[in-house]
Amino acid sequence: MRVEIKHRSKVVTEGVARAPHRSLFKAAGFSDEDLAKPLIAIANSWNEIVPGHIHLNELAIHVRAGVKEGGGTPMEFNTIAIDDGIAMGHEGMKASLISREVIADSVELMVMAHGFDAVALLASCDKIEPGMLMAAARLNIPAIFINGGPMLTGSLGDRMLSLGDVFEAVGAYFSGKITAEDLRLIENAACPGAGSCAGLYTANTMAILAEAMGMSLPGSSTIPAVDARRRVVAEASGQALMKLLEAGIRPRDVMTYDAFRNAIAVDAAMGGSTNAVLHLLAIANEAGVKLTLDDFDEVYSKTPYIADLLPGGRYAVWQLDRIGGLPLVLRKLGRRGLVNLDALTVTGESMGKNLDKTWPWSLPLIDRGDIIKDLDNPILSTGGVAILRGNLAPEGAVVKVAGVKKLRHEGPARVFNDEESAFNAVTQGKIRPGDVVVIRYVGPRGAPGMPEMLAVTSAIVGAGLRDEVSLITDGRFSGATRGLMVGHVAPEAAVGGPIAALSDGDMITIDAINKSLSVALSETEIKDRLEDWSPPEPKYASGALSRYAKLVASAARGAVLD
């Protein structure tokens, strides 16, 4: 019986005054023996809607077993989880980023209200993973993160498929390149079962970065959802959480400035989703770590891009797992001093010591040079993501350069004030080679909720314009987005950022090589146009979106709530 580590739960389980509390716990099936042990929360985002979550109820059983083996009493609760793919392209996408804050708040409130001693965070997918990590940093009680694992790729003949192919097939259909039957076959084959979408999209990016920060067990982030090793990791995570509780190791001991820099380096090397910038900034904010876009710029500039992964490359995340997963990448970066191997992790050991061990779920590291390149022979000499600045983005903007052939584009603006009108223009053949599509008033405050523009970017690619048309927006992108697409333009249009001053025909230059985003207008002209500008009326007068719009900060700060 480990009453010595019941640091917090004593307030709800011990003493005469807590008899009513114990009575309620007993009504839920817990015994005096259970209540004498540390109370361990399992925050689980399981639901029947999201493929990345449909198996988490089964994984939670194994987390519970690990907690019990370590001497704790597990108690499970659920959070919400939004499927970004289903929310994409309509009003529902405005709810996605907002859900990150709701998830963080709900975990915080459940843990606080019930006096838990530690928390296991079991989640998959885009906003749920960072929301859980934000809660861990905010609560700062012993915590461990367990992701649900990537989806396997689908196939159609010899062609490997993932969700991004379905979105791009829609654009191909509208442009007459494929038939309705072709689209149906792709739709039916692309997503074969449980897991986070198969490429290095936001979900798998954030799972990998959680491991890079030390918050997940080594080598666990890339194990496919359907692989039996997932169960082994889940149980081991429950055991590891009890050891963290015994050792008094808390999230802010792990999620330090060096840990965030490690995550940025991994994001750079692997060409992860641009959403990682938003989420790392938000998690750091909760951890009390001062992290800015300058940190991203510095690390991206010196870290080679070496991972040939979807959507910009050829391989899926499950294929990375088969050659050793993230530890293979960390070894390469560590040998060059690009990550800090002394950083503490949830094993209670440093990242470097973890890399020297073989874990029960480990596969042999196979450095064959195709999926993960050598640092001496990178895909790009700098990271797969870049921070742009200029007279269109004084606070910064983000572009994914992984898999992008054309890193500089100059062309006339085609300006749209919402996603739907831009999508219609693309699918109706109104966007021409050389254009720069501008979608504004879709930022954190303007939309509100900073929706992803995957439907538009996929339509551009599907129409065969991937290398001929670029896009800039104060919204954001799915990790599945391909092409020279610039997001997170800040300040956003809704607060009078320079993007609000643009008109059709203005010549825009996107230069990912020199990290600039500019329009051929003088500062005086931009100022004069903005003097005639007035902020739009709020799109929502009540409810969650209205409250969010009033509180949300710039994308350059992670779209956190002030």
N, C-alpha and C positions, 0 to 999 in steps of 0.2 A: 504494500500500500504506500503510495508516494505522496502523502499529504504535504511533504515539505516543498513540493513544487506547485501547490495550489495557491498561486500568488493572487489571483483575481477572483476565482470562483468561491472563495470563502464567504464573500459578501452575500451570496445567494444560497449557500448550503450549510453554514455553521451557526450555532447559537440558538437559543430559545426563540428569539424574535424571528428566526427564519423558518419556523415550523410551517407557516402557510406556503412558503416557497417550496420547501421539500415536499409538501403534500401535492402541489401541482406537478412537480417533477415525477412523483410516484404515480400520479394519474396518467402520465405519458409512458409508464412502464419502467422507470428507473428505480433501482433499489438503494438502500442505505450504503451498500458496498460500492455501487456505481458512483454515488454522490460524494463518497470519501476520496475518490480519485480526481485528478485534474479533469476539468471539463473541456473537451476539444471540439471546436466547431469545424464542420465540413461545409464550406460554402460552395454549393453545387449549382451550376447554371443549366442543368438538364432540362430539356423539354422535348416535345414530340414534333417540333416544327423544323429545327435547324439540324442538318446532317452532321455538323460538327459536334452536336450535343446528344444525339439520340442514344448513344451508348454510355453516357457519363453516369447514369444510374447504376450500371453494372460495375464501372470502375470504382464508384464510391464504396461499393461493398468491400473492395480490396484495400482502399484507404482506411476504412473502418477497422479492418482486421489488423492492419499495421499499427494503428493507434492503440488497439486493445493489447496487442503483443507488447507494446512499449509501456503499458500500465496506465493508459488514459481511458476516459469514457467518451466515445464519439457521439456527437449530436449533429444531425444533418439538417440544413435548411437550403432553400433555393433562392436564386435571384432570377431576374428577367434575362432574356437573351434574344437579340434581334438578328435575323439572317439578312445581312446586307444585300445578298444577291436577290432575295425576294423583295426587299424594300427598294431596290434600285429602279430608277427611272420614273418614279411617281412621288406623290407627296410623302409616302412612307419613309423615303430616304432622309428626310429632315429629322426623323426620330433617332437615327443611328448614333450620331456623335453624342447627342443628349443622353442616350442610354448609358454611356460610359460613366457619366456623373451620377446617374440614378443607381447604377450597380455599386459604385464606390460608396455612396451614401447608405444603401441598404445593408451592405456588409458591415459598415461601421456601426449602424444603429442596432443590428441584430447582435453583434458581438458585445457592444456596450450594454445593451439592455439585459443580457443574460449572463454577464460576468464570465465569459469564456477565458480560459488561460492561454489558449493558442488557437490558430486557425489554419486549416488546410484549404487551399484555394483551387478548386477543380473547375476548369473552364476550357473552352475553345473559342475561336472566332474573334472577329476584328476588334470590337469595342469591349467585349467581356473580359478578355485577358488584361488589357491595361486598366480597366475599371477595378478588377480584383487586386492588381498590384498597387494601384493608388490607395485602395483601402488598407492594404498591408502596411504601406508607408505611413499612412495617417494614424492608424491604430498603434503601430510599433509594438505589437506583442509577437512572440515567436510565430513564424508563418512559413509556409512552403507552398510553391506553385506547382500544380500538376496539369499539363495540357492534355487534351484528348487525342492528339496525333493527327497527322495529315491523311487526307483521303488518297486512295490509289487513283491512278489515272484510268480513264476509260479508253476504249479503242474502237476503231471503225476500219476494218481491214487492217492495213499496216500502219494506219495513222493513230498516234497517241493523242488523246483528247483530255481537256480539262474544262472547267466552267468558262474560262475566258474565250474558248473557241466557240461556245454557244452564243455569247454576246456578239462576237465578231461575225458569226454566221448570219445574224439578223441583218447586219449591214450589207453582207454579201447578197442576201436575198433581195433586199430593197434595190440594190444596184444591178440586179439581174444576173449575178455571177453564179448563183445556185438556185435550185428549184425548191418549192415548198417541201417536197419529199426529202431532198437532201437535208434541209433544215430539221425536219422531224427525226431523221436518223441520227444526226449529230446530237440533238436534244436528248434523245433516249439513251445514247451511249456515253455521254461525257462524264457523268457523275455516278460511279458504280456503287456507292454505299457510304457508310459512316466516315466522318472525318472532315477536317478543314480542307477547303479547296486545294487541289493537288500541287499547284505551283507555289512559288515564293511570293504569295500575295500577302495581305496584311496579317491574316490569322497566323500563318506559319512564320512570317517574319517576327511577330511579337512573341510567339512561343520560343523561337530560337534566341531572341534577345533577352527573354527572361532567364534562359539558361546562361547566356553570356554574362548577365549581371550577377549570376550566382544564386538565383532564387529557385532554380529547379535542379534536380539531380543530374549529374554529368551524363551527357549522351542521351538524355531522355526525350528531348524536344522533337526529334525527327522520326521517332518510332511510329509506324503507321497505326491508325486507329484500330485496325482489324488484327494487328499482330499481338500474339499472346504475351509478348514482352511488356506490353502496356500494363497488364495486370501485375506483373512482377514489380514494375516501377511504382505503380499505385500503392502497393503494400509497403514497399521500401520507403516511399515518401511518408506514409503514416508513421513508420518507425523513426525515420529521420527527424520528423517534427517533434517527437517526444524527446529525442536527444538534444534538439535545439532548446526545448523548454528546460531541460536539466542544466544545460550549459549557460542559459540566460542570453542566448544569441538572438538578437532581434533584427527586423528588416533593415533598420537604419544602420546597423553594423555591417550589413551586406551591401545595401544599395548606397554606396558612397560615390563621391565624385569620380574616383578611378573606375568603379563598376560601370557607371554611365558612359564613361569614355570607352571602356571595353565594348559595351553594347554598340556604340556609334561606329567603332572600328569594324565590328562584325557586320553591321548593316552596310558599311561602305564596301567591304570585301565581297559581300554576297549579293549586292544590288537589291536590297530589300525594298519594301513598300515605302513610298513617301509618307504614308501615315505614321511611320515610326518616329518621324520628327515631332509631330504633334504629341504622340503618346509619351515618348521619353521626356519631353519637356513637362508634361502634366504630372508624370510619376515623380520626377525630380522635384517639382514644386511641392508635392505632398511630403517628400522625404527631407525637405529643408536643404536641398542641394542646389546651389546656384549654377544653373545650366542655361546657356544661351545659344542662339544660332551661330555665334562665333565659334563655339566649341565644335559644332557640327562641321562648319566650314574648315576649321583647322584639321580635324581628323580625316574628313573626306579627302582633303587635298593631299594628304601624305599616305593614304592607305590604298594600295592597288585593288582593283576589282578583279576577282579571280574565280567566281562561281558561275558556271554556265547553266543556270537554272531558269525554268519557266517563270515569268512570261517572256523575258528577253532572250533566254537561252533555250537549250534543247532538252534538259533533264528535269524530272520532277523531284520533289523533296523526298519521297520514299526511296528514290535511287541514291540520293545523298546518304540516307540512313544505311544503305547496304554497303557503303564503303567507309563507314565509321562515324557519320553524322558530324555535328558541330566540333567534337574534339579534333577531328582532322584539320578543320579550319583554324582552330585555336592554336594547335601546334605550329602551323605555318606562321601565323601572325606573331606568336610568342617568340619564335626564333629570331625574328627581326625587331623585337622590342615594340611591336605595334599594339600589344595588349599587355596589361599588368598582371603577370601570373601570380603575384603575391596577394591578389584580392581574395578576401574571405568569401566562402560560399556556404550554402545550407548543409553541406556535409560536415561543417565545423572545421574544414581544412581549406587550404588555399586552392585556387584554380590550378596552379602548377602541380601540386601534390595529387589533385584529382586526375590530372592527365597521366600521371605515372602509374595509376592503378587500373586494374581490370575489374569491371563491375559485372554483376550477374546478367545484366541485359546487354552488355557490350558486344559488338561485332568487331572483327579485326579491322584495323585501319588499312585501307588499300589506297596507296597514293599513286594512282595510275595516270594522273595528269590530264584527264578529260573533263570530268565533272568539276573538280577543283584544280585549277591551274597552279603552277609554281609561281612564286612571287617574282622570279626572274623572267617569267614569260606570261605576264598577266593579260587579261582581255583588254583592260585599260590601265594606264599607269596611276590613275587616281580613282576614287571611289565611284560606285555605281549610282550614287545620288549626289547632287550638287545644290548649293545655296546660291541663288542669284540675287543681285541687288542692282538698282538703277533708278532712273526717274519714274518708272512705273511701279517700283517696289522698294521704297525707301527703307521699310522694315524687313524686307527680305521676301523671297519666294523659293519654292522647292521644285526641282525637276529630277526625274529619274532618267539617267543616261545609260543604264544597263540595257544592252541590246538595241540602242538607238544608233542608226548609221549616220544620220545627218545631225550634227551637234550645233549647227548655226543656221538660222533661218531669218530672212528678212522679207516681209510682205505686208500687204494692206490689211487693216483690221476689218473683220466682219463682226459687228458688235450685236450681242443679244443680252437681254436683261433677265433671261430665265433659261433653264435647261431645255424645256420642251420645244421652244421656238428654234433653238440651235439644232436639236435632234431632227426636227422636221426639215430644216434647211439642208442638212446633210443627206437625209434619206430621199429628198425630192431633187437631188442633184444640183442644188443651188450654190454649193461650195466648190470653188475652183482651185486647181493646183496653184500653190504660192500663197493662198490666203492664210491669215492668222485669225482663227476663230476666237472671239472674246466672249466669255460667259461671266457676267458680273451680277452683283446683288444676290449671290449665293454663298456668301461667307458665313462665319459663325453667327453674326448678328443679322445679316441681311436676309438669309433664307427663311427663318433662322435654322441653325443646325449644320451648316457647312456640308451639304450633300456631296456625294461622289458623282462624278461625271462619266462613269463607265459606259453608260448607254451611248453617249455622244462619241467618246473616243473610240469605242468598238465599232460604231457605225462608220467612222472615218477610216479605220483600218480595213473594215469589211468592204468598203467602197473602193479599195485599192489606192487610197490617198495617204497611207501611213508615212511615207517619206516626202510627201509633197505639201502637206497641210500641217500646221502646228496649232496649238491651242493654249490660251492662258485664261486663268480663272481665279477668283478669290474663294472658290470652293476647293474641293480636293478630289483625289482620284482613288479608285480601287487599286490594290496591288496588281491587279490583272491588266492595268492600262499599259499600252505600248505606244511608242512614238515620242516625238518631242512635245510633251505636254507639261505645261508649267502650272502648278497649283499653289495654294496658300498665299496668293499675292496680298501683301499687307503694306499699308492699311487697306482694308476692304472698301468696296464702293459704298456700302451703307453708312460708313462714317466719314465719307468724303475723301477717300484715298484717290490717288491719281488715276486709277483705273476707271473711276466714275467720269473722268473728263474725256474719255476716248470717243471718237466718232468714226463711222465707216470711212475707210480709205486712209486713215492715219497709218503711217509706215512704222511698223513695230519690228525691232530687232531682238531676237533671242539668241544669245551667245553663251552656250553652256561651256565652251572652252575657256573663255575669259570671265565666266560667271556674271553675266550682265543681262538685264532686261530693261529695254528702253523704248521710248517712242520719239519720233523725230519732231518733237515740239519743244519750244523753249520753256524755261521755267515760268516766264511771264505769261505765255499762252496757256499753260496748264492752270496757273493761278487765276487768270481771267475767266477761263471756262468754269472753274469751280466756284467763282463768285456768283455765277448765274445758276448754280446748282442748289437744289434743296433736298434734304433727306427724304426718302420715301416714307409713306405711312407704314406703321407696323403691320405686318401681315396677319398677326394673331393678337386678339384683344384679351384673351384669357387662356388659362391652361399652361401646361408644361413648356410649350414652345414660347409663349409670351414671357414667362418668368425667365427662361434661358436667355432670350434676346436682351433682356434688361441687365443681365449679370455677366455675360460672357466677355472675355478679354480677347485680344488679338490672336490670330493664328501664330504669330511670331512668339507668343508666350505659351503655346500649346492649347489655345482655346479653353483655358481654365476659367472657373467661375470666380469672379471677384466678390 
